Amino acid sequence: MTMRPTGNMPETAPTQSGDAVEIADGVHWIGALDSALRSFDMILRTANGTTYNAYAVRGAHGVAVIDTVKAEFSGDFFRRLESIADYDEIRFIVLNHLEPDHTGALPELMRRAPNARLIISKRAPAMLKALLKPPGDDNFDYDVADTGDEISLGDRTLGFLHTPFLHWPDTQCSYLVEEQILFSGDVFGCHYCDDRLFNDRVGDFRFSFDYYYAHIMRPFKPHVLDALKLIEPLPLKLIAPTHGPILRDRPRRYVARYRELSTSGDCFEPGAEHRSLIVFYLSAYGSTARMAEAVCAGAESVPGVRVSLYDLEGGEIDPFVDLIEAADALAFGSPTVNGDAVKPVWDLLSSLAVVSLRGKIGAAFGSFGWSGEAVPMIEDRMRGLKMRVPVPGLRVKLIPTDDELAQARDFGSRLALAMTGGGHSPDARGGDAARGERVIDFADLK
Amino acid sequence: MPKAKVTFEDIGQTVNVPAGIRVIEVSEKVGAGIIYGCREGDCGTCMMHVVEGWNNLTEPSVLEEKVLRENMASRHDRLACQAQVIGDCTVKPA
């Protein structure tokens, strides 16, 4: 049904019968294929669709269903489930992630399997209630799982890993101890639809794997690294994610790829020990460009700050987003045109949802003819993106004089001091970069 | 105006704040690692752990208690968007 190479795949696709597909002894895939999807959640392109993977694990004392599917695909899910289990055998429904593409069939499954216990992560109860909207809390029952918790199916044990913010607060992974299978939720998933289902049989999905990481997991890199600390020590025969191919051939490659993607490449760069300021600008008549050069010169006068200057007209969004992710501070120089900053500034500032900006420092400057709204508008946008704007923006009417260029140099040096903790401006960088406690006044954070 | 000190343990930063301010107002400006969502005490995203000075934050409301319970909060966890600073304290992401 999707992207099948010609001539070299004589085997029948395992999903073709509409029944469940065994992925290990007593463990079945009971998901659905959505090959027609071309855009997921309005943010991801899906060139050959996606899959909603759900699983069933059979033990001596019953069956556990792990995740469900998007509501429109409930028919496929229940047909596959019914091919391997009766509803009264289902003892547990494990929800590793509550997003509707994995819980669409949940209300009906709960109705058909009333004896099953819901197992969700410890951060999930409020979200589950919002999802199901039960009439009252009293008649709503579930168990919460944390790292180290287990449920038993008699001869089989499902353990839990608390892995929040991958990519919602509620996310968790579960692990079938005896078969060494990780049910990873959206982690290690991708939007790739191929009815051959297993990573050693489907087409080349490396692009989709990296693309999914870049858009879904990338803003949460510290949480990915926390999760990898739990996942990496596990013996792994197979990773069963909720989207895309089932990873049975060398599953550790995908774990290693996540570590690679989540670990900053800064260490290979000269100057990585410095704080990095990126100055972006656009200029119609050269005035904002001259201000940008002066801002850079001022910032460079502060030891420990590495400054990069880019004309937004000469670059593309994606590499700029990469630069911003690795930077400590951003400054935008924009003229004001008809009461607004110019479009390339907004294009870049509306493309940053895939990276974490928390704690980065922002600043704005620019030349204007009439009213100069661009600078405060850019500052507001940066505050909205959870950046700090410690140095008030700098505006110059039309062509900057020598005095005004000196102000721009001073603006740059104050910005650099805010980055290095000089003056009264705080050091906003967390983690290893901030050592020792510093004391500042709240008023200086404005 | 009475002052207090809030220390964000994850970034090693102490801030002198006016008493009565909500922790979230300080943490987002200083760039601490407390994640926040609705900012209205409903989603539980901004849960933080109070390392020191538990009694130097305002008492949790009934609604905050409910959200904390639903999110399996540990002892001395609070919502940064609800807890107001009334004395020195040290917090970190939960």
HADDOCK unambig.tbl for C-alpha pairs under 7 A between the chains (distance, minus, plus):
assign (segid A and resid 122 and name CA) (segid B and resid 71 and name CA) 5.90 0.50 0.50
assign (segid A and resid 122 and name CA) (segid B and resid 72 and name CA) 5.71 0.50 0.50
assign (segid A and resid 123 and name CA) (segid B and resid 71 and name CA) 4.91 0.50 0.50
assign (segid A and resid 123 and name CA) (segid B and resid 72 and name CA) 6.93 0.50 0.50
assign (segid A and resid 124 and name CA) (segid B and resid 71 and name CA) 6.96 0.50 0.50
assign (segid A and resid 125 and name CA) (segid B and resid 70 and name CA) 5.68 0.50 0.50
assign (segid A and resid 125 and name CA) (segid B and resid 71 and name CA) 6.50 0.50 0.50
assign (segid A and resid 126 and name CA) (segid B and resid 70 and name CA) 5.98 0.50 0.50
assign (segid A and resid 169 and name CA) (segid B and resid 45 and name CA) 6.97 0.50 0.50
assign (segid A and resid 358 and name CA) (segid B and resid 31 and name CA) 5.84 0.50 0.50
assign (segid A and resid 359 and name CA) (segid B and resid 30 and name CA) 6.68 0.50 0.50
assign (segid A and resid 359 and name CA) (segid B and resid 31 and name CA) 3.76 0.50 0.50
assign (segid A and resid 359 and name CA) (segid B and resid 32 and name CA) 6.97 0.50 0.50
assign (segid A and resid 386 and name CA) (segid B and resid 28 and name CA) 6.76 0.50 0.50
assign (segid A and resid 388 and name CA) (segid B and resid 29 and name CA) 5.99 0.50 0.50
assign (segid A and resid 428 and name CA) (segid B and resid 30 and name CA) 5.52 0.50 0.50
assign (segid A and resid 428 and name CA) (segid B and resid 31 and name CA) 5.17 0.50 0.50
assign (segid A and resid 429 and name CA) (segid B and resid 11 and name CA) 6.99 0.50 0.50
assign (segid A and resid 429 and name CA) (segid B and resid 31 and name CA) 6.83 0.50 0.50
assign (segid A and resid 430 and name CA) (segid B and resid 10 and name CA) 6.69 0.50 0.50
assign (segid A and resid 430 and name CA) (segid B and resid 11 and name CA) 4.45 0.50 0.50
assign (segid A and resid 430 and name CA) (segid B and resid 32 and name CA) 6.66 0.50 0.50
assign (segid A and resid 431 and name CA) (segid B and resid 10 and name CA) 6.57 0.50 0.50
assign (segid A and resid 431 and name CA) (segid B and resid 11 and name CA) 5.91 0.50 0.50
assign (segid A and resid 434 and name CA) (segid B and resid 11 and name CA) 5.58 0.50 0.50
assign (segid A and resid 434 and name CA) (segid B and resid 12 and name CA) 6.25 0.50 0.50
assign (segid A and resid 435 and name CA) (segid B and resid 12 and name CA) 6.09 0.50 0.50
assign (segid A and resid 436 and name CA) (segid B and resid 12 and name CA) 5.59 0.50 0.50
assign (segid A and resid 437 and name CA) (segid B and resid 12 and name CA) 4.37 0.50 0.50
assign (segid A and resid 437 and name CA) (segid B and resid 13 and name CA) 5.02 0.50 0.50
assign (segid A and resid 437 and name CA) (segid B and resid 14 and name CA) 6.41 0.50 0.50
assign (segid A and resid 438 and name CA) (segid B and resid 12 and name CA) 6.71 0.50 0.50
assign (segid A and resid 438 and name CA) (segid B and resid 13 and name CA) 5.07 0.50 0.50
assign (segid A and resid 438 and name CA) (segid B and resid 14 and name CA) 5.72 0.50 0.50
assign (segid A and resid 439 and name CA) (segid B and resid 13 and name CA) 6.26 0.50 0.50
assign (segid A and resid 439 and name CA) (segid B and resid 14 and name CA) 4.55 0.50 0.50
assign (segid A and resid 439 and name CA) (segid B and resid 15 and name CA) 5.48 0.50 0.50
assign (segid A and resid 440 and name CA) (segid B and resid 14 and name CA) 6.40 0.50 0.50
assign (segid A and resid 440 and name CA) (segid B and resid 15 and name CA) 4.93 0.50 0.50
assign (segid A and resid 440 and name CA) (segid B and resid 16 and name CA) 6.09 0.50 0.50
assign (segid A and resid 441 and name CA) (segid B and resid 15 and name CA) 5.47 0.50 0.50
assign (segid A and resid 441 and name CA) (segid B and resid 16 and name CA) 4.69 0.50 0.50
assign (segid A and resid 441 and name CA) (segid B and resid 17 and name CA) 6.57 0.50 0.50
assign (segid A and resid 442 and name CA) (segid B and resid 15 and name CA) 5.93 0.50 0.50
assign (segid A and resid 442 and name CA) (segid B and resid 16 and name CA) 5.72 0.50 0.50
assign (segid A and resid 442 and name CA) (segid B and resid 17 and name CA) 5.29 0.50 0.50
assign (segid A and resid 445 and name CA) (segid B and resid 29 and name CA) 6.22 0.50 0.50
assign (segid A and resid 445 and name CA) (segid B and resid 30 and name CA) 6.87 0.50 0.50
